[in-house]
Amino acid sequence: MNKFLKLVLASAVLSLLSCSQTPSITAQQVQSHADRLARWQLEHMGDFEYVRTFRDHTAQPDGWVQAAFYIGLNRWNDTGGEGRYLSALQQKAEANHWQLGPLYWHADDQAIAQLYLALIDSADSQALAPTQTKFDDILAYGADNSLEFIRDDTGQSEGTCQRRWCWSDALFMAPPAWAAMSRISGDEQYLNYALTEFWATTNYLFDPTYHLYYRDSRFFDRASEHDNKVFWSRGNGWVFAGLPLLLEQLPDNHPERPKLITHYRRMAYAFGALQTAEGLWAPSLLDNDYDPLPETSGSSFVVFGLAWGVNRGLLPAADFNDVIVSGWQAIDKRLTPEGWLGWVQQVGYEPDKVHADDTQLYGSGAYLLAASEMLDYDAGKASAK
């Protein structure tokens, strides 16, 4: 038995032993656990043997998988990390030469810009130029592709619609970076583009009845094996976590802010109604009563988004305390003593099976986002389910 499988079994035993307990949340505990995860993940960035699928995607230094981790690490560095991870963040940006991914027009390859822009505090910085040049090229190209997710002339399933944000995940990857570019440069055209495209995608993929997003147009008429509409937990988690990151880049008096907050609240209440008995969110959100697998990446994004809203008075604590606390506790039980997070659904685009030893960098990033809000969350006024 290899070392990693031994760690999995040890983690499973610890999880079973803790199932009957409802541990309280303390800032010290959040601090310790998030630092443990951050250290483990940074120590395991050179070899991705522990990742079950899509290791090539994971290894791409400027791709979305690593970007999602560094976005979470950057936020943790600014909160509980107290600056201890700044050198790792700077080294990452410098190693990438501050460049976007090769498909710079694709939202996935723009996600890493969120890290770069968080490290840049001046429009005069030379480090700003690579991202700004690519964004200017996208603006010059224009956004007039269909949002329908169909095969293009080459037979590729991810067709020309991905020059725009035609899949839900994109709303985490790109809009916060575009808004940050406006904040730093003082040029509103980047934010205007982000908001125009955000609402175009939302008008296309958001279901006004369920207040959730289809992952892309292929799911409009698809049903799960339980005959429910298919709303993917992580796909919606991407959007819900991206909304706070976008809102934080907007000026307080921006005319779009109230509309975005209203949209955010609709999603928050949808998530609150779909939590499983254990405190997580099932891979297929409407199948939560039938197939409540303990998936931690989508659930971490949701906990981050909900705790962010309560912490800022945008969501009533009375409605969400139990949801947030039980959600965090259920996720935290999947963190091993060594520091890796289990039960993370692998790279995909729809609900899928999850295993106890499944972990991935975006799961680590999502956990750190959640931890950054749970650190200051007033758990004393909440009672776990």
C-alpha positions as a Markdown table, in Angstrom:
| # | Residue | x | y | z |
|---|---|---|---|---|
| 1 | Met | 0.0 | 0.0 | 0.0 |
| 2 | Asn | 1.5 | 3.3 | -1.0 |
| 3 | Lys | 1.9 | 6.3 | 1.4 |
| 4 | Phe | -1.0 | 8.3 | -0.2 |
| 5 | Leu | -3.5 | 5.4 | 0.2 |
| 6 | Lys | -2.4 | 5.0 | 3.8 |
| 7 | Leu | -3.2 | 8.7 | 4.4 |
| 8 | Val | -6.6 | 8.2 | 2.8 |
| 9 | Leu | -7.5 | 5.3 | 5.1 |
| 10 | Ala | -6.3 | 7.3 | 8.1 |
| 11 | Ser | -8.4 | 10.2 | 7.1 |
| 12 | Ala | -11.5 | 8.0 | 6.6 |
| 13 | Val | -11.1 | 6.6 | 10.1 |
| 14 | Leu | -10.8 | 10.1 | 11.6 |
| 15 | Ser | -13.9 | 11.2 | 9.7 |
| 16 | Leu | -15.9 | 8.3 | 11.0 |
| 17 | Leu | -14.8 | 9.0 | 14.6 |
| 18 | Ser | -15.9 | 12.6 | 14.3 |
| 19 | Cys | -19.3 | 12.0 | 12.6 |
| 20 | Ser | -21.1 | 12.1 | 16.0 |
| 21 | Gln | -19.4 | 15.2 | 17.1 |
| 22 | Thr | -20.2 | 18.9 | 16.3 |
| 23 | Pro | -17.0 | 20.7 | 17.1 |
| 24 | Ser | -17.1 | 24.4 | 17.7 |
| 25 | Ile | -15.4 | 26.7 | 15.3 |
| 26 | Thr | -12.6 | 28.9 | 16.6 |
| 27 | Ala | -10.3 | 31.3 | 14.8 |
| 28 | Gln | -7.4 | 29.3 | 16.1 |
| 29 | Gln | -8.7 | 26.1 | 14.5 |
| 30 | Val | -9.4 | 27.8 | 11.2 |
| 31 | Gln | -6.0 | 29.4 | 11.2 |
| 32 | Ser | -4.2 | 26.1 | 12.0 |
| 33 | His | -6.2 | 24.1 | 9.4 |
| 34 | Ala | -5.9 | 26.6 | 6.6 |
| 35 | Asp | -2.1 | 27.0 | 7.2 |
| 36 | Arg | -1.8 | 23.2 | 7.2 |
| 37 | Leu | -3.5 | 23.0 | 3.8 |
| 38 | Ala | -1.5 | 25.9 | 2.3 |
| 39 | Arg | 1.8 | 24.4 | 3.4 |
| 40 | Trp | 0.9 | 21.0 | 2.1 |
| 41 | Gln | -0.2 | 22.3 | -1.3 |
| 42 | Leu | 2.8 | 24.5 | -1.8 |
| 43 | Glu | 5.1 | 21.6 | -0.9 |
| 44 | His | 3.4 | 19.4 | -3.6 |
| 45 | Met | 3.4 | 21.7 | -6.6 |
| 46 | Gly | 6.3 | 19.9 | -8.3 |
| 47 | Asp | 4.7 | 16.5 | -8.7 |
| 48 | Phe | 1.0 | 15.8 | -9.2 |
| 49 | Glu | 1.0 | 12.1 | -8.8 |
| 50 | Tyr | -1.7 | 12.5 | -6.2 |
| 51 | Val | -4.1 | 14.0 | -8.8 |
| 52 | Arg | -6.2 | 11.2 | -10.3 |
| 53 | Thr | -7.1 | 12.8 | -13.6 |
| 54 | Phe | -6.1 | 15.7 | -15.9 |
| 55 | Arg | -2.6 | 15.9 | -14.6 |
| 56 | Asp | -1.6 | 17.9 | -17.7 |
| 57 | His | -4.2 | 20.6 | -16.9 |
| 58 | Thr | -3.0 | 20.6 | -13.3 |
| 59 | Ala | 0.7 | 21.1 | -14.3 |
| 60 | Gln | 0.0 | 24.1 | -16.5 |
| 61 | Pro | 1.6 | 26.9 | -14.6 |
| 62 | Asp | -0.6 | 29.7 | -16.0 |
| 63 | Gly | -3.8 | 27.6 | -16.3 |
| 64 | Trp | -7.0 | 27.8 | -14.4 |
| 65 | Val | -6.3 | 24.9 | -12.0 |
| 66 | Gln | -3.3 | 26.5 | -10.5 |
| 67 | Ala | -4.9 | 29.9 | -10.7 |
| 68 | Ala | -7.8 | 28.9 | -8.6 |
| 69 | Phe | -5.4 | 27.7 | -5.8 |
| 70 | Tyr | -3.3 | 30.9 | -5.9 |
| 71 | Ile | -6.4 | 33.1 | -5.9 |
| 72 | Gly | -7.4 | 31.3 | -2.6 |
| 73 | Leu | -3.9 | 31.5 | -1.3 |
| 74 | Asn | -3.6 | 35.2 | -2.0 |
| 75 | Arg | -6.8 | 35.8 | -0.1 |
| 76 | Trp | -5.6 | 33.7 | 2.8 |
| 77 | Asn | -2.3 | 35.5 | 2.8 |
| 78 | Asp | -4.2 | 38.8 | 3.3 |
| 79 | Thr | -6.3 | 37.4 | 6.2 |
| 80 | Gly | -5.1 | 34.5 | 8.3 |
| 81 | Gly | -1.8 | 34.2 | 6.5 |
| 82 | Glu | -0.6 | 37.6 | 7.7 |
| 83 | Gly | 1.7 | 37.9 | 4.7 |
| 84 | Arg | 3.6 | 34.7 | 5.2 |
| 85 | Tyr | 2.8 | 33.5 | 1.7 |
| 86 | Leu | 3.6 | 36.7 | -0.1 |
| 87 | Ser | 7.0 | 35.4 | -1.4 |
| 88 | Ala | 5.4 | 32.3 | -2.8 |
| 89 | Leu | 2.7 | 34.4 | -4.6 |
| 90 | Gln | 5.3 | 36.8 | -6.0 |
| 91 | Gln | 7.5 | 33.9 | -7.1 |
| 92 | Lys | 4.6 | 32.4 | -9.0 |
| 93 | Ala | 3.9 | 35.6 | -10.9 |
| 94 | Glu | 7.5 | 36.1 | -11.7 |
| 95 | Ala | 8.0 | 32.5 | -12.8 |
| 96 | Asn | 5.1 | 33.0 | -15.2 |
| 97 | His | 6.6 | 36.3 | -16.4 |
| 98 | Trp | 3.2 | 37.8 | -15.5 |
| 99 | Gln | 1.7 | 36.2 | -18.6 |
| 100 | Leu | -1.7 | 34.8 | -19.2 |
| 101 | Gly | -2.2 | 31.3 | -20.6 |
| 102 | Pro | -1.7 | 30.6 | -24.3 |
| 103 | Leu | -5.4 | 30.9 | -25.1 |
| 104 | Tyr | -5.5 | 34.3 | -23.6 |
| 105 | Trp | -9.0 | 35.0 | -25.0 |
| 106 | His | -10.3 | 32.0 | -23.1 |
| 107 | Ala | -11.6 | 32.8 | -19.6 |
| 108 | Asp | -9.7 | 29.8 | -18.1 |
| 109 | Asp | -6.4 | 31.3 | -19.2 |
| 110 | Gln | -7.3 | 34.7 | -17.8 |
| 111 | Ala | -7.9 | 33.5 | -14.2 |
| 112 | Ile | -4.2 | 33.8 | -13.3 |
| 113 | Ala | -4.5 | 37.5 | -13.9 |
| 114 | Gln | -6.4 | 37.8 | -10.6 |
| 115 | Leu | -3.2 | 36.9 | -8.8 |
| 116 | Tyr | -1.1 | 39.3 | -10.9 |
| 117 | Leu | -3.4 | 42.2 | -10.4 |
| 118 | Ala | -3.7 | 41.6 | -6.7 |
| 119 | Leu | 0.1 | 42.0 | -6.5 |
| 120 | Ile | 0.2 | 45.1 | -8.6 |
| 121 | Asp | -0.7 | 48.4 | -7.0 |
| 122 | Ser | 0.3 | 50.9 | -9.7 |
| 123 | Ala | -0.8 | 51.5 | -13.3 |
| 124 | Asp | 2.9 | 52.3 | -14.0 |
| 125 | Ser | 4.0 | 48.8 | -13.1 |
| 126 | Gln | 5.7 | 47.0 | -16.0 |
| 127 | Ala | 4.1 | 43.8 | -14.7 |
| 128 | Leu | 0.7 | 45.2 | -15.8 |
| 129 | Ala | 1.6 | 45.3 | -19.4 |
| 130 | Pro | 1.2 | 41.6 | -20.4 |
| 131 | Thr | -2.4 | 41.3 | -19.1 |
| 132 | Gln | -3.4 | 44.8 | -20.3 |
| 133 | Thr | -2.1 | 44.1 | -23.8 |
| 134 | Lys | -4.1 | 40.9 | -24.0 |
| 135 | Phe | -7.2 | 42.5 | -22.7 |
| 136 | Asp | -6.9 | 45.3 | -25.2 |
| 137 | Asp | -6.7 | 42.8 | -28.0 |
| 138 | Ile | -9.8 | 41.1 | -26.8 |
| 139 | Leu | -11.6 | 44.4 | -26.7 |
| 140 | Ala | -10.5 | 45.1 | -30.3 |
| 141 | Tyr | -11.7 | 41.7 | -31.4 |
| 142 | Gly | -15.2 | 42.3 | -30.1 |
| 143 | Ala | -17.7 | 39.8 | -28.5 |
| 144 | Asp | -20.2 | 38.7 | -31.0 |
| 145 | Asn | -20.0 | 34.9 | -31.0 |
| 146 | Ser | -23.0 | 32.9 | -30.1 |
| 147 | Leu | -23.2 | 31.6 | -26.5 |
| 148 | Glu | -24.5 | 28.3 | -27.7 |
| 149 | Phe | -22.1 | 25.5 | -26.7 |
| 150 | Ile | -21.8 | 23.5 | -29.9 |
| 151 | Arg | -19.0 | 21.8 | -31.9 |
| 152 | Asp | -17.1 | 24.1 | -34.2 |
| 153 | Asp | -15.8 | 23.4 | -37.7 |
| 154 | Thr | -12.8 | 21.4 | -36.3 |
| 155 | Gly | -15.1 | 19.1 | -34.4 |
| 156 | Gln | -14.0 | 20.4 | -31.0 |
| 157 | Ser | -16.7 | 20.3 | -28.3 |
| 158 | Glu | -15.4 | 23.5 | -26.8 |
| 159 | Gly | -16.1 | 25.7 | -29.8 |
| 160 | Thr | -16.0 | 29.4 | -30.7 |
| 161 | Cys | -18.5 | 30.3 | -28.0 |
| 162 | Gln | -15.6 | 30.2 | -25.5 |
| 163 | Arg | -14.2 | 33.4 | -26.9 |
| 164 | Arg | -17.0 | 34.6 | -24.7 |
| 165 | Trp | -18.2 | 33.4 | -21.3 |
| 166 | Cys | -20.6 | 30.7 | -22.5 |
| 167 | Trp | -20.0 | 28.3 | -19.5 |
| 168 | Ser | -20.7 | 29.1 | -15.9 |
| 169 | Asp | -17.2 | 28.5 | -14.6 |
| 170 | Ala | -16.0 | 31.4 | -16.7 |
| 171 | Leu | -17.8 | 33.9 | -14.4 |
| 172 | Phe | -15.3 | 33.0 | -11.6 |
| 173 | Met | -12.3 | 33.0 | -13.9 |
| 174 | Ala | -12.5 | 36.3 | -15.8 |
| 175 | Pro | -14.8 | 39.1 | -14.5 |
| 176 | Pro | -12.9 | 39.8 | -11.3 |
| 177 | Ala | -9.7 | 40.2 | -13.3 |
| 178 | Trp | -11.3 | 42.6 | -15.8 |
| 179 | Ala | -12.8 | 44.7 | -13.0 |
| 180 | Ala | -9.4 | 44.8 | -11.2 |
| 181 | Met | -7.8 | 46.0 | -14.4 |
| 182 | Ser | -10.2 | 49.0 | -14.4 |
| 183 | Arg | -9.5 | 49.7 | -10.8 |
| 184 | Ile | -5.8 | 49.7 | -11.3 |
| 185 | Ser | -5.6 | 51.4 | -14.7 |
| 186 | Gly | -8.5 | 53.9 | -14.1 |
| 187 | Asp | -9.9 | 52.9 | -17.5 |
| 188 | Glu | -13.6 | 51.9 | -17.2 |
| 189 | Gln | -13.7 | 50.0 | -20.5 |
| 190 | Tyr | -12.5 | 46.8 | -18.8 |
| 191 | Leu | -15.2 | 46.9 | -16.2 |
| 192 | Asn | -17.8 | 47.8 | -18.7 |
| 193 | Tyr | -16.8 | 44.8 | -20.8 |
| 194 | Ala | -16.9 | 42.5 | -17.8 |
| 195 | Leu | -20.4 | 43.6 | -16.7 |
| 196 | Thr | -21.8 | 43.4 | -20.2 |
| 197 | Glu | -20.5 | 39.9 | -20.7 |
| 198 | Phe | -21.5 | 38.8 | -17.2 |
| 199 | Trp | -25.1 | 39.8 | -17.8 |
| 200 | Ala | -25.1 | 38.3 | -21.3 |
| 201 | Thr | -24.0 | 35.0 | -19.8 |
| 202 | Thr | -26.4 | 35.2 | -16.9 |
| 203 | Asn | -29.4 | 36.0 | -19.1 |
| 204 | Tyr | -28.5 | 33.0 | -21.2 |
| 205 | Leu | -27.6 | 30.4 | -18.5 |
| 206 | Phe | -29.4 | 31.5 | -15.3 |
| 207 | Asp | -32.7 | 29.7 | -14.6 |
| 208 | Pro | -35.1 | 32.3 | -13.2 |
| 209 | Thr | -37.2 | 29.6 | -11.3 |
| 210 | Tyr | -34.4 | 27.8 | -9.5 |
| 211 | His | -32.0 | 30.7 | -9.3 |
| 212 | Leu | -29.1 | 28.5 | -10.5 |
| 213 | Tyr | -27.0 | 28.3 | -13.6 |
| 214 | Tyr | -26.9 | 25.6 | -16.2 |
| 215 | Arg | -23.2 | 24.8 | -16.8 |
| 216 | Asp | -23.7 | 25.6 | -20.5 |
| 217 | Ser | -26.4 | 25.3 | -23.1 |
| 218 | Arg | -26.0 | 21.5 | -23.5 |
| 219 | Phe | -27.8 | 21.2 | -20.1 |
| 220 | Phe | -30.9 | 23.2 | -20.9 |
| 221 | Asp | -33.0 | 20.1 | -21.5 |
| 222 | Arg | -30.9 | 17.5 | -19.8 |
| 223 | Ala | -32.3 | 15.5 | -16.8 |
| 224 | Ser | -30.5 | 13.6 | -14.1 |
| 225 | Glu | -31.2 | 9.9 | -13.4 |
| 226 | His | -33.7 | 11.1 | -10.8 |
| 227 | Asp | -35.5 | 13.2 | -13.5 |
| 228 | Asn | -34.3 | 16.5 | -12.1 |
| 229 | Lys | -32.8 | 19.4 | -14.0 |
| 230 | Val | -29.0 | 19.2 | -13.9 |
| 231 | Phe | -27.4 | 22.1 | -11.9 |
| 232 | Trp | -23.8 | 21.3 | -11.2 |
| 233 | Ser | -22.6 | 22.2 | -7.7 |
| 234 | Arg | -19.1 | 23.3 | -8.6 |
| 235 | Gly | -20.4 | 25.1 | -11.7 |
| 236 | Asn | -22.7 | 27.2 | -9.6 |
| 237 | Gly | -20.1 | 27.4 | -6.9 |
| 238 | Trp | -17.7 | 29.0 | -9.4 |
| 239 | Val | -20.3 | 31.7 | -10.1 |
| 240 | Phe | -21.3 | 32.3 | -6.5 |
| 241 | Ala | -17.6 | 32.6 | -5.3 |
| 242 | Gly | -16.9 | 34.9 | -8.3 |
| 243 | Leu | -19.6 | 37.4 | -7.4 |
| 244 | Pro | -17.9 | 38.6 | -4.1 |
| 245 | Leu | -14.6 | 38.8 | -6.0 |
| 246 | Leu | -16.2 | 40.9 | -8.6 |
| 247 | Leu | -18.2 | 43.1 | -6.2 |
| 248 | Glu | -15.0 | 43.8 | -4.2 |
| 249 | Gln | -13.5 | 45.4 | -7.3 |
| 250 | Leu | -16.5 | 47.7 | -8.0 |
| 251 | Pro | -16.6 | 51.3 | -6.7 |
| 252 | Asp | -19.1 | 51.5 | -3.8 |
| 253 | Asn | -21.3 | 53.8 | -5.8 |
| 254 | His | -21.3 | 51.9 | -9.0 |
| 255 | Pro | -24.8 | 51.7 | -10.5 |
| 256 | Glu | -24.5 | 48.0 | -11.2 |
| 257 | Arg | -23.8 | 47.1 | -7.6 |
| 258 | Pro | -27.4 | 46.9 | -6.4 |
| 259 | Lys | -28.4 | 44.6 | -9.3 |
| 260 | Leu | -25.4 | 42.3 | -8.6 |
| 261 | Ile | -26.2 | 42.1 | -4.9 |
| 262 | Thr | -29.8 | 41.2 | -5.7 |
| 263 | His | -28.6 | 38.5 | -8.0 |
| 264 | Tyr | -26.1 | 37.3 | -5.4 |
| 265 | Arg | -28.9 | 37.1 | -2.7 |
| 266 | Arg | -31.1 | 35.0 | -5.0 |
| 267 | Met | -28.3 | 32.5 | -5.4 |
| 268 | Ala | -27.6 | 32.5 | -1.7 |
| 269 | Tyr | -31.2 | 31.5 | -0.8 |
| 270 | Ala | -31.2 | 28.8 | -3.5 |
| 271 | Phe | -28.1 | 27.3 | -2.0 |
| 272 | Gly | -29.5 | 27.5 | 1.5 |
| 273 | Ala | -32.5 | 25.4 | 0.5 |
| 274 | Leu | -30.4 | 22.7 | -1.2 |
| 275 | Gln | -27.9 | 21.8 | 1.6 |
| 276 | Thr | -27.7 | 18.1 | 2.4 |
| 277 | Ala | -28.4 | 16.8 | 5.8 |
| 278 | Glu | -24.6 | 16.5 | 6.4 |
| 279 | Gly | -24.1 | 20.2 | 5.5 |
| 280 | Leu | -22.6 | 19.9 | 2.0 |
| 281 | Trp | -24.0 | 20.4 | -1.5 |
| 282 | Ala | -24.4 | 17.4 | -3.8 |
| 283 | Pro | -22.6 | 17.3 | -7.1 |
| 284 | Ser | -26.0 | 17.6 | -8.8 |
| 285 | Leu | -27.8 | 20.2 | -6.6 |
| 286 | Leu | -31.4 | 19.0 | -7.1 |
| 287 | Asp | -30.4 | 15.4 | -6.4 |
| 288 | Asn | -29.4 | 16.3 | -2.9 |
| 289 | Asp | -31.9 | 13.9 | -1.3 |
| 290 | Tyr | -31.0 | 11.0 | -3.6 |
| 291 | Asp | -27.2 | 11.2 | -4.2 |
| 292 | Pro | -25.7 | 13.4 | -1.5 |
| 293 | Leu | -22.0 | 12.7 | -2.1 |
| 294 | Pro | -19.7 | 14.7 | 0.1 |
| 295 | Glu | -18.2 | 16.9 | -2.6 |
| 296 | Thr | -15.9 | 19.6 | -1.1 |
| 297 | Ser | -14.9 | 22.0 | -3.9 |
| 298 | Gly | -18.4 | 23.3 | -4.8 |
| 299 | Ser | -19.3 | 23.2 | -1.1 |
| 300 | Ser | -16.2 | 25.3 | -0.2 |
| 301 | Phe | -17.1 | 27.9 | -2.8 |
| 302 | Val | -20.7 | 28.1 | -1.4 |
| 303 | Val | -19.5 | 28.5 | 2.2 |
| 304 | Phe | -17.1 | 31.2 | 1.1 |
| 305 | Gly | -19.9 | 33.1 | -0.7 |
| 306 | Leu | -22.4 | 32.8 | 2.1 |
| 307 | Ala | -20.0 | 33.7 | 4.9 |
| 308 | Trp | -18.8 | 36.7 | 2.9 |
| 309 | Gly | -22.3 | 38.0 | 2.7 |
| 310 | Val | -23.1 | 37.5 | 6.4 |
| 311 | Asn | -19.8 | 39.1 | 7.3 |
| 312 | Arg | -20.7 | 42.2 | 5.3 |
| 313 | Gly | -24.3 | 42.5 | 6.3 |
| 314 | Leu | -25.6 | 41.5 | 2.9 |
| 315 | Leu | -27.3 | 38.3 | 4.1 |
| 316 | Pro | -29.2 | 38.0 | 7.4 |
| 317 | Ala | -27.3 | 35.9 | 9.9 |
| 318 | Ala | -30.5 | 34.4 | 11.2 |
| 319 | Asp | -31.1 | 32.8 | 7.9 |
| 320 | Phe | -27.6 | 31.5 | 7.2 |
| 321 | Asn | -25.7 | 30.8 | 10.4 |
| 322 | Asp | -26.6 | 27.2 | 10.6 |
| 323 | Val | -26.0 | 26.7 | 6.9 |
| 324 | Ile | -22.6 | 28.2 | 7.1 |
| 325 | Val | -21.4 | 26.6 | 10.3 |
| 326 | Ser | -22.6 | 23.1 | 9.3 |
| 327 | Gly | -21.1 | 23.6 | 5.8 |
| 328 | Trp | -17.7 | 24.5 | 7.1 |
| 329 | Gln | -17.6 | 21.7 | 9.7 |
| 330 | Ala | -18.5 | 19.2 | 7.0 |
| 331 | Ile | -15.8 | 20.4 | 4.7 |
| 332 | Asp | -13.2 | 20.7 | 7.4 |
| 333 | Lys | -13.8 | 17.0 | 8.3 |
| 334 | Arg | -12.4 | 16.1 | 4.9 |
| 335 | Leu | -9.1 | 17.9 | 5.6 |
| 336 | Thr | -6.5 | 15.3 | 6.5 |
| 337 | Pro | -3.9 | 15.6 | 9.3 |
| 338 | Glu | -1.3 | 16.0 | 6.6 |
| 339 | Gly | -3.1 | 18.9 | 4.9 |
| 340 | Trp | -4.7 | 17.7 | 1.7 |
| 341 | Leu | -8.5 | 18.1 | 1.1 |
| 342 | Gly | -10.4 | 15.0 | 0.1 |
| 343 | Trp | -13.6 | 14.4 | -1.7 |
| 344 | Val | -12.9 | 17.0 | -4.4 |
| 345 | Gln | -14.6 | 16.1 | -7.7 |
| 346 | Gln | -12.0 | 15.9 | -10.5 |
| 347 | Val | -11.8 | 18.2 | -13.5 |
| 348 | Gly | -15.1 | 18.0 | -15.5 |
| 349 | Tyr | -18.1 | 19.9 | -16.6 |
| 350 | Glu | -21.0 | 18.1 | -14.9 |
| 351 | Pro | -21.9 | 16.2 | -11.7 |
| 352 | Asp | -19.8 | 13.1 | -11.4 |
| 353 | Lys | -18.7 | 10.5 | -8.9 |
| 354 | Val | -16.3 | 11.6 | -6.1 |
| 355 | His | -13.9 | 9.5 | -4.0 |
| 356 | Ala | -12.4 | 10.0 | -0.6 |
| 357 | Asp | -8.8 | 10.3 | -2.1 |
| 358 | Asp | -9.8 | 12.8 | -4.8 |
| 359 | Thr | -8.1 | 16.1 | -4.3 |
| 360 | Gln | -7.2 | 19.0 | -6.6 |
| 361 | Leu | -5.7 | 22.5 | -6.5 |
| 362 | Tyr | -9.0 | 24.3 | -7.1 |
| 363 | Gly | -10.4 | 22.4 | -4.1 |
| 364 | Ser | -7.5 | 23.8 | -2.0 |
| 365 | Gly | -8.1 | 27.3 | -3.3 |
| 366 | Ala | -11.8 | 27.1 | -2.5 |
| 367 | Tyr | -11.1 | 25.9 | 1.0 |
| 368 | Leu | -8.7 | 28.8 | 1.6 |
| 369 | Leu | -11.4 | 31.2 | 0.3 |
| 370 | Ala | -13.8 | 29.8 | 2.8 |
| 371 | Ala | -11.3 | 29.9 | 5.6 |
| 372 | Ser | -10.6 | 33.5 | 4.9 |
| 373 | Glu | -14.2 | 34.3 | 5.8 |
| 374 | Met | -14.6 | 31.8 | 8.5 |
| 375 | Leu | -11.6 | 33.2 | 10.4 |
| 376 | Asp | -13.6 | 36.3 | 11.4 |
| 377 | Tyr | -17.1 | 34.6 | 11.3 |
| 378 | Asp | -19.0 | 35.0 | 14.5 |
| 379 | Ala | -19.7 | 31.4 | 15.2 |
| 380 | Gly | -20.8 | 32.1 | 18.7 |
| 381 | Lys | -24.2 | 33.2 | 17.4 |
| 382 | Ala | -24.6 | 30.1 | 15.3 |
| 383 | Ser | -25.6 | 26.6 | 16.2 |
| 384 | Ala | -24.6 | 23.7 | 13.9 |
| 385 | Lys | -27.2 | 21.4 | 12.5 |
